[in-house]
């Protein structure tokens, strides 16, 4: 799965390209001028639909951990990030 933050002016191009390649995707507003574009395998995108129902800066530490793992981030780094967000020592 991929998360791509892009200027809104490229949204129609990105959507057309993903549709033409039959790649599942989800668009989430990121700011007034940008969007978060998640794309990848259908099961990943379906999970993101359940998990990320608000701006990314408002998701819980647990949701952030899962999202990072789904995006392929280093698990040890995700653990450190989680502990910092929970303000605990790991």
Phi, psi and omega in degrees: 000151181231142170243120181236118176265124188219154176299140181304333183294344179261003184302310184297321177297313182297316180297315179300318180295314180296318178297318181296333179264003180057045178254128178292148181207165176217135178250135177227133176300138177249323178200188178294336185243357183221162178231155168262124180247109175267135174210153181155209183295146184305319182294328177290315181295321177298320178296318178297324178302321179282322189278317189250086182250018178204172181304147184300332179284000180243006179280156182289163175303324179292316178296320178297319178298312180297315180300314178300318178297318179296328180277359176086017179290155178305125185295320178297320177295323177296321178298315177299316179298317179300313181298321178296318180293327179274353180056052179223164177264132178258000000 
